[in-house]
Amino acid sequence: MPRISRSPETIDAFKQSILDSALSIIIESGFEKLSMRKLASTLGITATTLYNYFLSKDDLYFHIRIHGFELLYECLDQACSPHDDPFERLKSVVRAYLRFGFQNMDYYEMMFLSRSVPKFLDCVGTPLEEVARREKDTSLKPLYLVIEKIAGLPDVEKSDLRYLTIRLWTELNGIVSLHNSRLLREVEDDIDGLVSRIASDICGRFGS
């Protein structure tokens, strides 16, 4: 029987189901425990079928991160869109970043906190260089978006925008990582109030 062709939407949906299953295995057991055979078994397909979509588990890893950074960029961009005032955009970005980190813990773990995984420089000169470079470029888009959106804040020099954005990211990353690890719950009962106060203090440095 001839193979039934599938629509691009169906193929994309199936690829996303592969990435979601791979992410679940990585979060549960660690990146080193992920294998194409184990993933194929989880999905109820053959490893050969899996290789039709992704070269290797490293290829899967980079695609997971690409998708995560695309989601983050969309989240931040939508948060900024309703606001013309740069300070209101900043406050909206801070809230959106924290919300993304709290609601997408698995993706956030892979995007920012995983250590024993391949990085772009590890892949230069290998078949993975192209996808690794795409992942790196995608990961920088949220950073550049924030730099663009907070430009125009009073008393902020253009030469300081990149530094201030990186400092902002490190502070928000600290909040998300402590929140998601549940360590904040060990020292504070009112987590929402604490996070809101810290976020307000961070934004307050830029003006009002």
Contacts in CASP RR format, 6 or more apart in sequence:
PFRMAT RR
TARGET T0000
AUTHOR 0000-0000-0000
METHOD contacts of the structure
MODEL  1
MPRISRSPETIDAFKQSILDSALSIIIESGFEKLSMRKLASTLGITATTL
YNYFLSKDDLYFHIRIHGFELLYECLDQACSPHDDPFERLKSVVRAYLRF
GFQNMDYYEMMFLSRSVPKFLDCVGTPLEEVARREKDTSLKPLYLVIEKI
AGLPDVEKSDLRYLTIRLWTELNGIVSLHNSRLLREVEDDIDGLVSRIAS
DICGRFGS
6 14 0 8 1.000
14 53 0 8 1.000
15 53 0 8 1.000
15 54 0 8 1.000
15 63 0 8 1.000
16 67 0 8 1.000
17 43 0 8 1.000
18 39 0 8 1.000
18 43 0 8 1.000
18 50 0 8 1.000
18 53 0 8 1.000
18 54 0 8 1.000
18 60 0 8 1.000
19 60 0 8 1.000
19 63 0 8 1.000
19 64 0 8 1.000
19 67 0 8 1.000
21 39 0 8 1.000
21 42 0 8 1.000
21 43 0 8 1.000
22 34 0 8 1.000
22 39 0 8 1.000
22 57 0 8 1.000
22 60 0 8 1.000
22 61 0 8 1.000
22 64 0 8 1.000
23 64 0 8 1.000
23 106 0 8 1.000
23 107 0 8 1.000
23 110 0 8 1.000
24 106 0 8 1.000
25 33 0 8 1.000
25 34 0 8 1.000
25 38 0 8 1.000
25 39 0 8 1.000
25 42 0 8 1.000
26 33 0 8 1.000
26 34 0 8 1.000
26 61 0 8 1.000
26 64 0 8 1.000
26 110 0 8 1.000
26 114 0 8 1.000
27 106 0 8 1.000
27 109 0 8 1.000
27 110 0 8 1.000
30 116 0 8 1.000
31 57 0 8 1.000
31 61 0 8 1.000
31 114 0 8 1.000
31 116 0 8 1.000
31 117 0 8 1.000
32 116 0 8 1.000
34 57 0 8 1.000
34 60 0 8 1.000
35 57 0 8 1.000
36 47 0 8 1.000
36 50 0 8 1.000
36 51 0 8 1.000
36 54 0 8 1.000
36 56 0 8 1.000
36 57 0 8 1.000
37 47 0 8 1.000
39 50 0 8 1.000
39 57 0 8 1.000
39 60 0 8 1.000
40 46 0 8 1.000
40 47 0 8 1.000
40 49 0 8 1.000
40 50 0 8 1.000
43 50 0 8 1.000
54 60 0 8 1.000
54 63 0 8 1.000
55 127 0 8 1.000
55 128 0 8 1.000
56 128 0 8 1.000
58 118 0 8 1.000
58 123 0 8 1.000
58 128 0 8 1.000
59 128 0 8 1.000
59 131 0 8 1.000
61 110 0 8 1.000
61 117 0 8 1.000
61 118 0 8 1.000
62 118 0 8 1.000
62 128 0 8 1.000
62 131 0 8 1.000
62 132 0 8 1.000
62 134 0 8 1.000
62 135 0 8 1.000
63 131 0 8 1.000
63 135 0 8 1.000
64 107 0 8 1.000
64 110 0 8 1.000
65 110 0 8 1.000
65 111 0 8 1.000
65 135 0 8 1.000
65 138 0 8 1.000
65 139 0 8 1.000
66 131 0 8 1.000
66 134 0 8 1.000
66 135 0 8 1.000
66 138 0 8 1.000
67 107 0 8 1.000
68 104 0 8 1.000
68 107 0 8 1.000
68 110 0 8 1.000
68 111 0 8 1.000
69 111 0 8 1.000
69 135 0 8 1.000
69 138 0 8 1.000
69 139 0 8 1.000
69 141 0 8 1.000
69 142 0 8 1.000
70 138 0 8 1.000
71 100 0 8 1.000
71 104 0 8 1.000
71 107 0 8 1.000
72 97 0 8 1.000
72 100 0 8 1.000
72 111 0 8 1.000
72 142 0 8 1.000
73 138 0 8 1.000
73 141 0 8 1.000
73 142 0 8 1.000
73 145 0 8 1.000
75 96 0 8 1.000
75 97 0 8 1.000
75 99 0 8 1.000
75 100 0 8 1.000
76 93 0 8 1.000
76 96 0 8 1.000
76 97 0 8 1.000
76 100 0 8 1.000
76 142 0 8 1.000
76 145 0 8 1.000
76 146 0 8 1.000
76 149 0 8 1.000
77 145 0 8 1.000
78 96 0 8 1.000
79 89 0 8 1.000
79 92 0 8 1.000
79 93 0 8 1.000
79 95 0 8 1.000
79 96 0 8 1.000
80 89 0 8 1.000
80 92 0 8 1.000
80 93 0 8 1.000
80 145 0 8 1.000
80 149 0 8 1.000
82 92 0 8 1.000
83 89 0 8 1.000
83 92 0 8 1.000
86 149 0 8 1.000
86 150 0 8 1.000
86 151 0 8 1.000
86 152 0 8 1.000
86 153 0 8 1.000
87 153 0 8 1.000
87 203 0 8 1.000
87 206 0 8 1.000
87 207 0 8 1.000
87 208 0 8 1.000
89 149 0 8 1.000
89 150 0 8 1.000
90 149 0 8 1.000
90 150 0 8 1.000
90 153 0 8 1.000
90 203 0 8 1.000
90 206 0 8 1.000
91 203 0 8 1.000
93 146 0 8 1.000
93 149 0 8 1.000
93 150 0 8 1.000
94 168 0 8 1.000
94 172 0 8 1.000
94 199 0 8 1.000
94 202 0 8 1.000
94 203 0 8 1.000
95 199 0 8 1.000
97 169 0 8 1.000
97 172 0 8 1.000
97 176 0 8 1.000
98 172 0 8 1.000
98 175 0 8 1.000
98 176 0 8 1.000
98 195 0 8 1.000
98 199 0 8 1.000
100 108 0 8 1.000
101 108 0 8 1.000
101 176 0 8 1.000
101 180 0 8 1.000
102 176 0 8 1.000
102 179 0 8 1.000
102 180 0 8 1.000
105 180 0 8 1.000
108 176 0 8 1.000
108 180 0 8 1.000
109 180 0 8 1.000
110 117 0 8 1.000
111 139 0 8 1.000
112 173 0 8 1.000
112 176 0 8 1.000
112 177 0 8 1.000
113 177 0 8 1.000
118 128 0 8 1.000
118 132 0 8 1.000
119 132 0 8 1.000
120 132 0 8 1.000
120 133 0 8 1.000
120 135 0 8 1.000
120 136 0 8 1.000
122 132 0 8 1.000
123 129 0 8 1.000
123 131 0 8 1.000
123 132 0 8 1.000
124 132 0 8 1.000
143 165 0 8 1.000
143 166 0 8 1.000
143 169 0 8 1.000
146 165 0 8 1.000
146 168 0 8 1.000
146 169 0 8 1.000
147 161 0 8 1.000
147 162 0 8 1.000
147 165 0 8 1.000
150 156 0 8 1.000
150 161 0 8 1.000
150 164 0 8 1.000
150 165 0 8 1.000
150 206 0 8 1.000
151 158 0 8 1.000
151 161 0 8 1.000
153 206 0 8 1.000
153 207 0 8 1.000
154 207 0 8 1.000
155 207 0 8 1.000
156 164 0 8 1.000
156 206 0 8 1.000
164 206 0 8 1.000
168 202 0 8 1.000
171 202 0 8 1.000
172 202 0 8 1.000
175 195 0 8 1.000
175 198 0 8 1.000
175 199 0 8 1.000
178 184 0 8 1.000
179 191 0 8 1.000
179 195 0 8 1.000
184 191 0 8 1.000
184 194 0 8 1.000
184 195 0 8 1.000
185 191 0 8 1.000
188 194 0 8 1.000
END
